[in-house]
């Protein structure tokens, strides 16, 4: 499971802004919403006749595989860099 999310914003004429976000404490604070999202996903799986344990297991595998992902977005002279560790 990813442990740290790093966001860096580079813009011209200024210092880069870097933010470190620990995943586990944020996940614990947002856990009521996570529970609601999982229940909503389970209901959607039942409505669309998708195997619920298989779908939730696949979502867990995708979330666990995010570690090491890096997203770089550049628009004009501004760049946003997101790294998941």
PDB file with SEQRES, HELIX, SHEET and CRYST1 records, atoms N, CA, C and O in Angstrom:
SEQRES   1 A   85  UNK UNK UNK UNK UNK UNK UNK UNK UNK UNK UNK UNK UNK          
SEQRES   2 A   85  UNK UNK UNK UNK UNK UNK UNK UNK UNK UNK UNK UNK UNK          
SEQRES   3 A   85  UNK UNK UNK UNK UNK UNK UNK UNK UNK UNK UNK UNK UNK          
SEQRES   4 A   85  UNK UNK UNK UNK UNK UNK UNK UNK UNK UNK UNK UNK UNK          
SEQRES   5 A   85  UNK UNK UNK UNK UNK UNK UNK UNK UNK UNK UNK UNK UNK          
SEQRES   6 A   85  UNK UNK UNK UNK UNK UNK UNK UNK UNK UNK UNK UNK UNK          
SEQRES   7 A   85  UNK UNK UNK UNK UNK UNK UNK                                  
HELIX    1 AA1 UNK A   23  UNK A   29  1                                   7    
HELIX    2 AA2 UNK A   31  UNK A   47  1                                  17    
HELIX    3 AA3 UNK A   52  UNK A   64  1                                  13    
SHEET    1 AA1 4 UNK A  17  UNK A  22  0                                        
SHEET    2 AA1 4 UNK A   4  UNK A  10 -1                                        
SHEET    3 AA1 4 UNK A  78  UNK A  84 -1                                        
SHEET    4 AA1 4 UNK A  70  UNK A  75 -1                                        
CRYST1    1.000    1.000    1.000  90.00  90.00  90.00 P 1           1          
ATOM      1  N   UNK A   1       0.849  -1.177   0.000  1.00  0.00           N  
ATOM      2  CA  UNK A   1       0.000   0.000   0.000  1.00  0.00           C  
ATOM      3  C   UNK A   1       0.894   1.239   0.000  1.00  0.00           C  
ATOM      4  O   UNK A   1       1.883   1.288   0.731  1.00  0.00           O  
ATOM      5  N   UNK A   2       0.556   2.234  -0.810  1.00  0.00           N  
ATOM      6  CA  UNK A   2       1.356   3.458  -0.834  1.00  0.00           C  
ATOM      7  C   UNK A   2       1.389   4.126   0.540  1.00  0.00           C  
ATOM      8  O   UNK A   2       0.402   4.100   1.276  1.00  0.00           O  
ATOM      9  N   UNK A   3       2.526   4.720   0.877  1.00  0.00           N  
ATOM     10  CA  UNK A   3       2.696   5.341   2.176  1.00  0.00           C  
ATOM     11  C   UNK A   3       2.740   6.862   2.120  1.00  0.00           C  
ATOM     12  O   UNK A   3       2.356   7.524   3.083  1.00  0.00           O  
ATOM     13  N   UNK A   4       3.205   7.429   1.002  1.00  0.00           N  
ATOM     14  CA  UNK A   4       3.424   8.864   0.935  1.00  0.00           C  
ATOM     15  C   UNK A   4       3.071   9.380  -0.453  1.00  0.00           C  
ATOM     16  O   UNK A   4       3.416   8.766  -1.462  1.00  0.00           O  
ATOM     17  N   UNK A   5       2.387  10.505  -0.491  1.00  0.00           N  
ATOM     18  CA  UNK A   5       2.036  11.175  -1.733  1.00  0.00           C  
ATOM     19  C   UNK A   5       2.756  12.514  -1.728  1.00  0.00           C  
ATOM     20  O   UNK A   5       2.566  13.316  -0.813  1.00  0.00           O  
ATOM     21  N   UNK A   6       3.577  12.764  -2.733  1.00  0.00           N  
ATOM     22  CA  UNK A   6       4.339  14.005  -2.830  1.00  0.00           C  
ATOM     23  C   UNK A   6       3.811  14.811  -4.007  1.00  0.00           C  
ATOM     24  O   UNK A   6       3.746  14.306  -5.128  1.00  0.00           O  
ATOM     25  N   UNK A   7       3.434  16.059  -3.758  1.00  0.00           N  
ATOM     26  CA  UNK A   7       2.943  16.952  -4.804  1.00  0.00           C  
ATOM     27  C   UNK A   7       3.872  18.146  -4.859  1.00  0.00           C  
ATOM     28  O   UNK A   7       4.146  18.781  -3.841  1.00  0.00           O  
ATOM     29  N   UNK A   8       4.355  18.448  -6.054  1.00  0.00           N  
ATOM     30  CA  UNK A   8       5.242  19.591  -6.238  1.00  0.00           C  
ATOM     31  C   UNK A   8       4.694  20.443  -7.379  1.00  0.00           C  
ATOM     32  O   UNK A   8       4.405  19.936  -8.463  1.00  0.00           O  
ATOM     33  N   UNK A   9       4.556  21.741  -7.122  1.00  0.00           N  
ATOM     34  CA  UNK A   9       4.071  22.676  -8.128  1.00  0.00           C  
ATOM     35  C   UNK A   9       5.201  23.643  -8.442  1.00  0.00           C  
ATOM     36  O   UNK A   9       5.700  24.342  -7.559  1.00  0.00           O  
ATOM     37  N   UNK A  10       5.598  23.675  -9.707  1.00  0.00           N  
ATOM     38  CA  UNK A  10       6.632  24.597 -10.159  1.00  0.00           C  
ATOM     39  C   UNK A  10       5.974  25.648 -11.041  1.00  0.00           C  
ATOM     40  O   UNK A  10       5.284  25.321 -12.007  1.00  0.00           O  
ATOM     41  N   UNK A  11       6.192  26.901 -10.704  1.00  0.00           N  
ATOM     42  CA  UNK A  11       5.651  27.978 -11.520  1.00  0.00           C  
ATOM     43  C   UNK A  11       6.739  29.017 -11.747  1.00  0.00           C  
ATOM     44  O   UNK A  11       7.646  29.159 -10.928  1.00  0.00           O  
ATOM     45  N   UNK A  12       6.652  29.743 -12.857  1.00  0.00           N  
ATOM     46  CA  UNK A  12       7.717  30.697 -13.174  1.00  0.00           C  
ATOM     47  C   UNK A  12       7.743  31.862 -12.184  1.00  0.00           C  
ATOM     48  O   UNK A  12       6.704  32.300 -11.691  1.00  0.00           O  
ATOM     49  N   UNK A  13       8.926  32.343 -11.910  1.00  0.00           N  
ATOM     50  CA  UNK A  13       9.084  33.503 -11.053  1.00  0.00           C  
ATOM     51  C   UNK A  13       8.907  33.240  -9.577  1.00  0.00           C  
ATOM     52  O   UNK A  13       8.757  34.186  -8.804  1.00  0.00           O  
ATOM     53  N   UNK A  14       8.919  31.996  -9.159  1.00  0.00           N  
ATOM     54  CA  UNK A  14       8.737  31.700  -7.740  1.00  0.00           C  
ATOM     55  C   UNK A  14       9.388  30.385  -7.368  1.00  0.00           C  
ATOM     56  O   UNK A  14       9.829  29.614  -8.222  1.00  0.00           O  
ATOM     57  N   UNK A  15       9.434  30.154  -6.077  1.00  0.00           N  
ATOM     58  CA  UNK A  15       9.988  28.892  -5.595  1.00  0.00           C  
ATOM     59  C   UNK A  15       8.972  27.774  -5.783  1.00  0.00           C  
ATOM     60  O   UNK A  15       7.768  28.011  -5.694  1.00  0.00           O  
ATOM     61  N   UNK A  16       9.441  26.564  -6.042  1.00  0.00           N  
ATOM     62  CA  UNK A  16       8.509  25.434  -6.142  1.00  0.00           C  
ATOM     63  C   UNK A  16       7.823  25.173  -4.809  1.00  0.00           C  
ATOM     64  O   UNK A  16       8.433  25.326  -3.751  1.00  0.00           O  
ATOM     65  N   UNK A  17       6.575  24.786  -4.861  1.00  0.00           N  
ATOM     66  CA  UNK A  17       5.808  24.428  -3.670  1.00  0.00           C  
ATOM     67  C   UNK A  17       5.771  22.908  -3.603  1.00  0.00           C  
ATOM     68  O   UNK A  17       5.366  22.249  -4.562  1.00  0.00           O  
ATOM     69  N   UNK A  18       6.196  22.349  -2.469  1.00  0.00           N  
ATOM     70  CA  UNK A  18       6.210  20.894  -2.301  1.00  0.00           C  
ATOM     71  C   UNK A  18       5.382  20.532  -1.075  1.00  0.00           C  
ATOM     72  O   UNK A  18       5.546  21.118  -0.005  1.00  0.00           O  
ATOM     73  N   UNK A  19       4.480  19.550  -1.247  1.00  0.00           N  
ATOM     74  CA  UNK A  19       3.603  19.101  -0.168  1.00  0.00           C  
ATOM     75  C   UNK A  19       3.750  17.586  -0.033  1.00  0.00           C  
ATOM     76  O   UNK A  19       3.665  16.857  -1.021  1.00  0.00           O  
ATOM     77  N   UNK A  20       3.970  17.122   1.192  1.00  0.00           N  
ATOM     78  CA  UNK A  20       4.033  15.694   1.476  1.00  0.00           C  
ATOM     79  C   UNK A  20       2.747  15.311   2.198  1.00  0.00           C  
ATOM     80  O   UNK A  20       2.384  15.941   3.191  1.00  0.00           O  
ATOM     81  N   UNK A  21       2.057  14.287   1.710  1.00  0.00           N  
ATOM     82  CA  UNK A  21       0.800  13.847   2.298  1.00  0.00           C  
ATOM     83  C   UNK A  21       0.943  12.376   2.691  1.00  0.00           C  
ATOM     84  O   UNK A  21       1.063  11.517   1.817  1.00  0.00           O  
ATOM     85  N   UNK A  22       0.931  12.072   3.996  1.00  0.00           N  
ATOM     86  CA  UNK A  22       0.984  10.662   4.413  1.00  0.00           C  
ATOM     87  C   UNK A  22      -0.375   9.998   4.149  1.00  0.00           C  
ATOM     88  O   UNK A  22      -1.412  10.524   4.552  1.00  0.00           O  
ATOM     89  N   UNK A  23      -0.365   8.875   3.489  1.00  0.00           N  
ATOM     90  CA  UNK A  23      -1.597   8.231   3.027  1.00  0.00           C  
ATOM     91  C   UNK A  23      -2.397   7.634   4.187  1.00  0.00           C  
ATOM     92  O   UNK A  23      -3.611   7.831   4.251  1.00  0.00           O  
ATOM     93  N   UNK A  24      -1.756   6.918   5.093  1.00  0.00           N  
ATOM     94  CA  UNK A  24      -2.482   6.217   6.154  1.00  0.00           C  
ATOM     95  C   UNK A  24      -3.249   7.155   7.086  1.00  0.00           C  
ATOM     96  O   UNK A  24      -4.425   6.893   7.342  1.00  0.00           O  
ATOM     97  N   UNK A  25      -2.652   8.242   7.614  1.00  0.00           N  
ATOM     98  CA  UNK A  25      -3.448   9.139   8.462  1.00  0.00           C  
ATOM     99  C   UNK A  25      -4.622   9.782   7.711  1.00  0.00           C  
ATOM    100  O   UNK A  25      -5.703   9.947   8.278  1.00  0.00           O  
ATOM    101  N   UNK A  26      -4.417  10.138   6.460  1.00  0.00           N  
ATOM    102  CA  UNK A  26      -5.511  10.719   5.670  1.00  0.00           C  
ATOM    103  C   UNK A  26      -6.610   9.677   5.460  1.00  0.00           C  
ATOM    104  O   UNK A  26      -7.797   9.990   5.541  1.00  0.00           O  
ATOM    105  N   UNK A  27      -6.203   8.441   5.192  1.00  0.00           N  
ATOM    106  CA  UNK A  27      -7.175   7.362   5.019  1.00  0.00           C  
ATOM    107  C   UNK A  27      -7.963   7.107   6.304  1.00  0.00           C  
ATOM    108  O   UNK A  27      -9.165   6.846   6.247  1.00  0.00           O  
ATOM    109  N   UNK A  28      -7.307   7.178   7.452  1.00  0.00           N  
ATOM    110  CA  UNK A  28      -8.006   6.990   8.722  1.00  0.00           C  
ATOM    111  C   UNK A  28      -9.000   8.119   8.991  1.00  0.00           C  
ATOM    112  O   UNK A  28     -10.102   7.873   9.483  1.00  0.00           O  
ATOM    113  N   UNK A  29      -8.615   9.346   8.672  1.00  0.00           N  
ATOM    114  CA  UNK A  29      -9.524  10.479   8.884  1.00  0.00           C  
ATOM    115  C   UNK A  29     -10.728  10.378   7.943  1.00  0.00           C  
ATOM    116  O   UNK A  29     -11.849  10.713   8.327  1.00  0.00           O  
ATOM    117  N   UNK A  30     -10.496   9.924   6.731  1.00  0.00           N  
ATOM    118  CA  UNK A  30     -11.573   9.823   5.744  1.00  0.00           C  
ATOM    119  C   UNK A  30     -12.259   8.455   5.745  1.00  0.00           C  
ATOM    120  O   UNK A  30     -13.043   8.162   4.842  1.00  0.00           O  
ATOM    121  N   UNK A  31     -11.977   7.619   6.738  1.00  0.00           N  
ATOM    122  CA  UNK A  31     -12.512   6.257   6.755  1.00  0.00           C  
ATOM    123  C   UNK A  31     -14.046   6.177   6.703  1.00  0.00           C  
ATOM    124  O   UNK A  31     -14.560   5.247   6.082  1.00  0.00           O  
ATOM    125  N   UNK A  32     -14.808   7.096   7.317  1.00  0.00           N  
ATOM    126  CA  UNK A  32     -16.268   6.994   7.138  1.00  0.00           C  
ATOM    127  C   UNK A  32     -16.679   7.121   5.671  1.00  0.00           C  
ATOM    128  O   UNK A  32     -17.602   6.441   5.222  1.00  0.00           O  
ATOM    129  N   UNK A  33     -16.000   7.984   4.931  1.00  0.00           N  
ATOM    130  CA  UNK A  33     -16.318   8.137   3.514  1.00  0.00           C  
ATOM    131  C   UNK A  33     -15.847   6.929   2.707  1.00  0.00           C  
ATOM    132  O   UNK A  33     -16.475   6.550   1.718  1.00  0.00           O  
ATOM    133  N   UNK A  34     -14.742   6.331   3.136  1.00  0.00           N  
ATOM    134  CA  UNK A  34     -14.241   5.132   2.460  1.00  0.00           C  
ATOM    135  C   UNK A  34     -15.232   3.985   2.636  1.00  0.00           C  
ATOM    136  O   UNK A  34     -15.495   3.238   1.693  1.00  0.00           O  
ATOM    137  N   UNK A  35     -15.779   3.845   3.837  1.00  0.00           N  
ATOM    138  CA  UNK A  35     -16.778   2.799   4.083  1.00  0.00           C  
ATOM    139  C   UNK A  35     -18.011   3.024   3.211  1.00  0.00           C  
ATOM    140  O   UNK A  35     -18.540   2.079   2.628  1.00  0.00           O  
ATOM    141  N   UNK A  36     -18.464   4.262   3.121  1.00  0.00           N  
ATOM    142  CA  UNK A  36     -19.611   4.570   2.261  1.00  0.00           C  
ATOM    143  C   UNK A  36     -19.300   4.299   0.790  1.00  0.00           C  
ATOM    144  O   UNK A  36     -20.157   3.811   0.053  1.00  0.00           O  
ATOM    145  N   UNK A  37     -18.082   4.612   0.364  1.00  0.00           N  
ATOM    146  CA  UNK A  37     -17.696   4.354  -1.026  1.00  0.00           C  
ATOM    147  C   UNK A  37     -17.656   2.861  -1.325  1.00  0.00           C  
ATOM    148  O   UNK A  37     -18.074   2.433  -2.401  1.00  0.00           O  
ATOM    149  N   UNK A  38     -17.158   2.065  -0.380  1.00  0.00           N  
ATOM    150  CA  UNK A  38     -17.111   0.611  -0.572  1.00  0.00           C  
ATOM    151  C   UNK A  38     -18.524   0.040  -0.616  1.00  0.00           C  
ATOM    152  O   UNK A  38     -18.820  -0.822  -1.443  1.00  0.00           O  
ATOM    153  N   UNK A  39     -19.399   0.517   0.273  1.00  0.00           N  
ATOM    154  CA  UNK A  39     -20.790   0.051   0.237  1.00  0.00           C  
ATOM    155  C   UNK A  39     -21.474   0.455  -1.062  1.00  0.00           C  
ATOM    156  O   UNK A  39     -22.221  -0.334  -1.641  1.00  0.00           O  
ATOM    157  N   UNK A  40     -21.224   1.676  -1.525  1.00  0.00           N  
ATOM    158  CA  UNK A  40     -21.791   2.117  -2.803  1.00  0.00           C  
ATOM    159  C   UNK A  40     -21.277   1.291  -3.966  1.00  0.00           C  
ATOM    160  O   UNK A  40     -22.031   0.954  -4.878  1.00  0.00           O  
ATOM    161  N   UNK A  41     -19.977   0.961  -3.933  1.00  0.00           N  
ATOM    162  CA  UNK A  41     -19.418   0.113  -4.985  1.00  0.00           C  
ATOM    163  C   UNK A  41     -20.023  -1.286  -4.943  1.00  0.00           C  
ATOM    164  O   UNK A  41     -20.277  -1.883  -5.989  1.00  0.00           O  
ATOM    165  N   UNK A  42     -20.257  -1.816  -3.737  1.00  0.00           N  
ATOM    166  CA  UNK A  42     -20.870  -3.142  -3.618  1.00  0.00           C  
ATOM    167  C   UNK A  42     -22.296  -3.136  -4.155  1.00  0.00           C  
ATOM    168  O   UNK A  42     -22.708  -4.080  -4.829  1.00  0.00           O  
ATOM    169  N   UNK A  43     -23.053  -2.079  -3.862  1.00  0.00           N  
ATOM    170  CA  UNK A  43     -24.422  -1.971  -4.395  1.00  0.00           C  
ATOM    171  C   UNK A  43     -24.391  -1.851  -5.912  1.00  0.00           C  
ATOM    172  O   UNK A  43     -25.208  -2.467  -6.597  1.00  0.00           O  
ATOM    173  N   UNK A  44     -23.455  -1.064  -6.444  1.00  0.00           N  
ATOM    174  CA  UNK A  44     -23.341  -0.935  -7.897  1.00  0.00           C  
ATOM    175  C   UNK A  44     -22.979  -2.269  -8.540  1.00  0.00           C  
ATOM    176  O   UNK A  44     -23.472  -2.594  -9.620  1.00  0.00           O  
ATOM    177  N   UNK A  45     -22.118  -3.040  -7.879  1.00  0.00           N  
ATOM    178  CA  UNK A  45     -21.763  -4.363  -8.400  1.00  0.00           C  
ATOM    179  C   UNK A  45     -22.980  -5.283  -8.442  1.00  0.00           C  
ATOM    180  O   UNK A  45     -23.163  -6.033  -9.401  1.00  0.00           O  
ATOM    181  N   UNK A  46     -23.801  -5.225  -7.412  1.00  0.00           N  
ATOM    182  CA  UNK A  46     -25.011  -6.060  -7.389  1.00  0.00           C  
ATOM    183  C   UNK A  46     -25.965  -5.625  -8.497  1.00  0.00           C  
ATOM    184  O   UNK A  46     -26.543  -6.466  -9.186  1.00  0.00           O  
ATOM    185  N   UNK A  47     -26.134  -4.308  -8.672  1.00  0.00           N  
ATOM    186  CA  UNK A  47     -27.044  -3.803  -9.708  1.00  0.00           C  
ATOM    187  C   UNK A  47     -26.586  -4.224 -11.096  1.00  0.00           C  
ATOM    188  O   UNK A  47     -27.402  -4.625 -11.926  1.00  0.00           O  
ATOM    189  N   UNK A  48     -25.277  -4.135 -11.353  1.00  0.00           N  
ATOM    190  CA  UNK A  48     -24.757  -4.474 -12.679  1.00  0.00           C  
ATOM    191  C   UNK A  48     -24.315  -5.931 -12.793  1.00  0.00           C  
ATOM    192  O   UNK A  48     -23.670  -6.310 -13.771  1.00  0.00           O  
ATOM    193  N   UNK A  49     -24.660  -6.748 -11.797  1.00  0.00           N  
ATOM    194  CA  UNK A  49     -24.389  -8.190 -11.782  1.00  0.00           C  
ATOM    195  C   UNK A  49     -22.903  -8.509 -11.941  1.00  0.00           C  
ATOM    196  O   UNK A  49     -22.511  -9.321 -12.780  1.00  0.00           O  
ATOM    197  N   UNK A  50     -22.093  -7.858 -11.123  1.00  0.00           N  
ATOM    198  CA  UNK A  50     -20.653  -8.091 -11.092  1.00  0.00           C  
ATOM    199  C   UNK A  50     -20.331  -8.783  -9.773  1.00  0.00           C  
ATOM    200  O   UNK A  50     -20.912  -8.447  -8.741  1.00  0.00           O  
ATOM    201  N   UNK A  51     -19.431  -9.726  -9.794  1.00  0.00           N  
ATOM    202  CA  UNK A  51     -19.025 -10.459  -8.601  1.00  0.00           C  
ATOM    203  C   UNK A  51     -18.382  -9.472  -7.610  1.00  0.00           C  
ATOM    204  O   UNK A  51     -17.307  -8.933  -7.874  1.00  0.00           O  
ATOM    205  N   UNK A  52     -19.046  -9.245  -6.479  1.00  0.00           N  
ATOM    206  CA  UNK A  52     -18.615  -8.230  -5.510  1.00  0.00           C  
ATOM    207  C   UNK A  52     -17.224  -8.517  -4.934  1.00  0.00           C  
ATOM    208  O   UNK A  52     -16.378  -7.624  -4.962  1.00  0.00           O  
ATOM    209  N   UNK A  53     -16.944  -9.728  -4.408  1.00  0.00           N  
ATOM    210  CA  UNK A  53     -15.596  -9.968  -3.862  1.00  0.00           C  
ATOM    211  C   UNK A  53     -14.498  -9.813  -4.917  1.00  0.00           C  
ATOM    212  O   UNK A  53     -13.418  -9.300  -4.625  1.00  0.00           O  
ATOM    213  N   UNK A  54     -14.778 -10.258  -6.140  1.00  0.00           N  
ATOM    214  CA  UNK A  54     -13.782 -10.130  -7.201  1.00  0.00           C  
ATOM    215  C   UNK A  54     -13.523  -8.653  -7.532  1.00  0.00           C  
ATOM    216  O   UNK A  54     -12.371  -8.256  -7.709  1.00  0.00           O  
ATOM    217  N   UNK A  55     -14.572  -7.846  -7.617  1.00  0.00           N  
ATOM    218  CA  UNK A  55     -14.421  -6.423  -7.931  1.00  0.00           C  
ATOM    219  C   UNK A  55     -13.680  -5.682  -6.818  1.00  0.00           C  
ATOM    220  O   UNK A  55     -12.792  -4.877  -7.097  1.00  0.00           O  
ATOM    221  N   UNK A  56     -14.037  -5.946  -5.563  1.00  0.00           N  
ATOM    222  CA  UNK A  56     -13.352  -5.283  -4.456  1.00  0.00           C  
ATOM    223  C   UNK A  56     -11.905  -5.750  -4.332  1.00  0.00           C  
ATOM    224  O   UNK A  56     -11.028  -4.955  -3.997  1.00  0.00           O  
ATOM    225  N   UNK A  57     -11.649  -7.020  -4.597  1.00  0.00           N  
ATOM    226  CA  UNK A  57     -10.271  -7.527  -4.597  1.00  0.00           C  
ATOM    227  C   UNK A  57      -9.435  -6.883  -5.697  1.00  0.00           C  
ATOM    228  O   UNK A  57      -8.268  -6.555  -5.483  1.00  0.00           O  
ATOM    229  N   UNK A  58     -10.028  -6.704  -6.869  1.00  0.00           N  
ATOM    230  CA  UNK A  58      -9.335  -6.044  -7.968  1.00  0.00           C  
ATOM    231  C   UNK A  58      -9.028  -4.593  -7.626  1.00  0.00           C  
ATOM    232  O   UNK A  58      -7.940  -4.103  -7.925  1.00  0.00           O  
ATOM    233  N   UNK A  59      -9.986  -3.897  -6.996  1.00  0.00           N  
ATOM    234  CA  UNK A  59      -9.755  -2.511  -6.583  1.00  0.00           C  
ATOM    235  C   UNK A  59      -8.617  -2.439  -5.565  1.00  0.00           C  
ATOM    236  O   UNK A  59      -7.812  -1.510  -5.609  1.00  0.00           O  
ATOM    237  N   UNK A  60      -8.540  -3.396  -4.659  1.00  0.00           N  
ATOM    238  CA  UNK A  60      -7.462  -3.417  -3.680  1.00  0.00           C  
ATOM    239  C   UNK A  60      -6.110  -3.646  -4.357  1.00  0.00           C  
ATOM    240  O   UNK A  60      -5.118  -3.014  -3.993  1.00  0.00           O  
ATOM    241  N   UNK A  61      -6.069  -4.544  -5.338  1.00  0.00           N  
ATOM    242  CA  UNK A  61      -4.821  -4.805  -6.055  1.00  0.00           C  
ATOM    243  C   UNK A  61      -4.360  -3.565  -6.823  1.00  0.00           C  
ATOM    244  O   UNK A  61      -3.169  -3.256  -6.850  1.00  0.00           O  
ATOM    245  N   UNK A  62      -5.291  -2.869  -7.435  1.00  0.00           N  
ATOM    246  CA  UNK A  62      -4.937  -1.647  -8.166  1.00  0.00           C  
ATOM    247  C   UNK A  62      -4.408  -0.589  -7.198  1.00  0.00           C  
ATOM    248  O   UNK A  62      -3.403   0.060  -7.488  1.00  0.00           O  
ATOM    249  N   UNK A  63      -5.069  -0.405  -6.053  1.00  0.00           N  
ATOM    250  CA  UNK A  63      -4.615   0.581  -5.072  1.00  0.00           C  
ATOM    251  C   UNK A  63      -3.249   0.199  -4.508  1.00  0.00           C  
ATOM    252  O   UNK A  63      -2.420   1.075  -4.260  1.00  0.00           O  
ATOM    253  N   UNK A  64      -3.005  -1.074  -4.306  1.00  0.00           N  
ATOM    254  CA  UNK A  64      -1.715  -1.518  -3.786  1.00  0.00           C  
ATOM    255  C   UNK A  64      -0.592  -1.348  -4.810  1.00  0.00           C  
ATOM    256  O   UNK A  64       0.566  -1.158  -4.438  1.00  0.00           O  
ATOM    257  N   UNK A  65      -0.933  -1.417  -6.091  1.00  0.00           N  
ATOM    258  CA  UNK A  65       0.069  -1.308  -7.145  1.00  0.00           C  
ATOM    259  C   UNK A  65       0.417   0.137  -7.481  1.00  0.00           C  
ATOM    260  O   UNK A  65       1.286   0.369  -8.321  1.00  0.00           O  
ATOM    261  N   UNK A  66      -0.233   1.115  -6.853  1.00  0.00           N  
ATOM    262  CA  UNK A  66       0.041   2.515  -7.157  1.00  0.00           C  
ATOM    263  C   UNK A  66       1.404   2.981  -6.670  1.00  0.00           C  
ATOM    264  O   UNK A  66       1.903   4.006  -7.135  1.00  0.00           O  
ATOM    265  N   UNK A  67       2.008   2.261  -5.757  1.00  0.00           N  
ATOM    266  CA  UNK A  67       3.306   2.650  -5.225  1.00  0.00           C  
ATOM    267  C   UNK A  67       4.328   2.695  -6.362  1.00  0.00           C  
ATOM    268  O   UNK A  67       4.460   1.744  -7.132  1.00  0.00           O  
ATOM    269  N   UNK A  68       5.046   3.808  -6.452  1.00  0.00           N  
ATOM    270  CA  UNK A  68       6.024   3.992  -7.517  1.00  0.00           C  
ATOM    271  C   UNK A  68       5.485   4.758  -8.710  1.00  0.00           C  
ATOM    272  O   UNK A  68       6.223   5.021  -9.660  1.00  0.00           O  
ATOM    273  N   UNK A  69       4.217   5.120  -8.679  1.00  0.00           N  
ATOM    274  CA  UNK A  69       3.615   5.859  -9.779  1.00  0.00           C  
ATOM    275  C   UNK A  69       4.043   7.318  -9.723  1.00  0.00           C  
ATOM    276  O   UNK A  69       4.133   7.912  -8.648  1.00  0.00           O  
ATOM    277  N   UNK A  70       4.304   7.882 -10.893  1.00  0.00           N  
ATOM    278  CA  UNK A  70       4.689   9.290 -10.993  1.00  0.00           C  
ATOM    279  C   UNK A  70       3.896   9.916 -12.128  1.00  0.00           C  
ATOM    280  O   UNK A  70       3.856   9.384 -13.237  1.00  0.00           O  
ATOM    281  N   UNK A  71       3.267  11.051 -11.845  1.00  0.00           N  
ATOM    282  CA  UNK A  71       2.470  11.766 -12.840  1.00  0.00           C  
ATOM    283  C   UNK A  71       3.050  13.168 -12.973  1.00  0.00           C  
ATOM    284  O   UNK A  71       3.159  13.893 -11.984  1.00  0.00           O  
ATOM    285  N   UNK A  72       3.420  13.550 -14.185  1.00  0.00           N  
ATOM    286  CA  UNK A  72       3.957  14.879 -14.467  1.00  0.00           C  
ATOM    287  C   UNK A  72       2.998  15.581 -15.419  1.00  0.00           C  
ATOM    288  O   UNK A  72       2.706  15.075 -16.503  1.00  0.00           O  
ATOM    289  N   UNK A  73       2.513  16.742 -15.013  1.00  0.00           N  
ATOM    290  CA  UNK A  73       1.590  17.522 -15.840  1.00  0.00           C  
ATOM    291  C   UNK A  73       2.228  18.890 -16.072  1.00  0.00           C  
ATOM    292  O   UNK A  73       2.632  19.562 -15.123  1.00  0.00           O  
ATOM    293  N   UNK A  74       2.315  19.296 -17.331  1.00  0.00           N  
ATOM    294  CA  UNK A  74       2.910  20.583 -17.652  1.00  0.00           C  
ATOM    295  C   UNK A  74       1.940  21.357 -18.534  1.00  0.00           C  
ATOM    296  O   UNK A  74       1.475  20.855 -19.556  1.00  0.00           O  
ATOM    297  N   UNK A  75       1.643  22.584 -18.126  1.00  0.00           N  
ATOM    298  CA  UNK A  75       0.761  23.459 -18.886  1.00  0.00           C  
ATOM    299  C   UNK A  75       1.465  24.811 -18.976  1.00  0.00           C  
ATOM    300  O   UNK A  75       1.589  25.522 -17.979  1.00  0.00           O  
ATOM    301  N   UNK A  76       1.914  25.152 -20.154  1.00  0.00           N  
ATOM    302  CA  UNK A  76       2.656  26.397 -20.299  1.00  0.00           C  
ATOM    303  C   UNK A  76       3.962  26.327 -19.531  1.00  0.00           C  
ATOM    304  O   UNK A  76       4.777  25.433 -19.757  1.00  0.00           O  
ATOM    305  N   UNK A  77       4.160  27.278 -18.615  1.00  0.00           N  
ATOM    306  CA  UNK A  77       5.382  27.294 -17.819  1.00  0.00           C  
ATOM    307  C   UNK A  77       5.163  26.756 -16.411  1.00  0.00           C  
ATOM    308  O   UNK A  77       6.066  26.821 -15.576  1.00  0.00           O  
ATOM    309  N   UNK A  78       3.985  26.230 -16.140  1.00  0.00           N  
ATOM    310  CA  UNK A  78       3.669  25.676 -14.819  1.00  0.00           C  
ATOM    311  C   UNK A  78       3.671  24.145 -14.918  1.00  0.00           C  
ATOM    312  O   UNK A  78       3.157  23.574 -15.880  1.00  0.00           O  
ATOM    313  N   UNK A  79       4.252  23.496 -13.915  1.00  0.00           N  
ATOM    314  CA  UNK A  79       4.317  22.036 -13.895  1.00  0.00           C  
ATOM    315  C   UNK A  79       3.854  21.530 -12.531  1.00  0.00           C  
ATOM    316  O   UNK A  79       4.168  22.117 -11.496  1.00  0.00           O  
ATOM    317  N   UNK A  80       3.103  20.431 -12.550  1.00  0.00           N  
ATOM    318  CA  UNK A  80       2.663  19.746 -11.331  1.00  0.00           C  
ATOM    319  C   UNK A  80       3.218  18.330 -11.395  1.00  0.00           C  
ATOM    320  O   UNK A  80       2.968  17.600 -12.354  1.00  0.00           O  
ATOM    321  N   UNK A  81       3.966  17.949 -10.377  1.00  0.00           N  
ATOM    322  CA  UNK A  81       4.569  16.633 -10.299  1.00  0.00           C  
ATOM    323  C   UNK A  81       3.965  15.887  -9.097  1.00  0.00           C  
ATOM    324  O   UNK A  81       3.994  16.391  -7.974  1.00  0.00           O  
ATOM    325  N   UNK A  82       3.425  14.702  -9.335  1.00  0.00           N  
ATOM    326  CA  UNK A  82       2.832  13.893  -8.267  1.00  0.00           C  
ATOM    327  C   UNK A  82       3.559  12.557  -8.235  1.00  0.00           C  
ATOM    328  O   UNK A  82       3.648  11.871  -9.253  1.00  0.00           O  
ATOM    329  N   UNK A  83       4.075  12.188  -7.080  1.00  0.00           N  
ATOM    330  CA  UNK A  83       4.771  10.922  -6.906  1.00  0.00           C  
ATOM    331  C   UNK A  83       4.133  10.163  -5.748  1.00  0.00           C  
ATOM    332  O   UNK A  83       3.913  10.717  -4.671  1.00  0.00           O  
ATOM    333  N   UNK A  84       3.840   8.892  -5.986  1.00  0.00           N  
ATOM    334  CA  UNK A  84       3.258   8.032  -4.960  1.00  0.00           C  
ATOM    335  C   UNK A  84       4.324   7.017  -4.552  1.00  0.00           C  
ATOM    336  O   UNK A  84       4.854   6.288  -5.390  1.00  0.00           O  
ATOM    337  N   UNK A  85       4.630   6.979  -3.256  1.00  0.00           N  
ATOM    338  CA  UNK A  85       5.666   6.064  -2.761  1.00  0.00           C  
ATOM    339  C   UNK A  85       5.096   5.106  -1.767  1.00  0.00           C  
ATOM    340  O   UNK A  85       5.818   4.259  -1.241  1.00  0.00           O  
TER     341      UNK A  85                                                      
END                                                                             
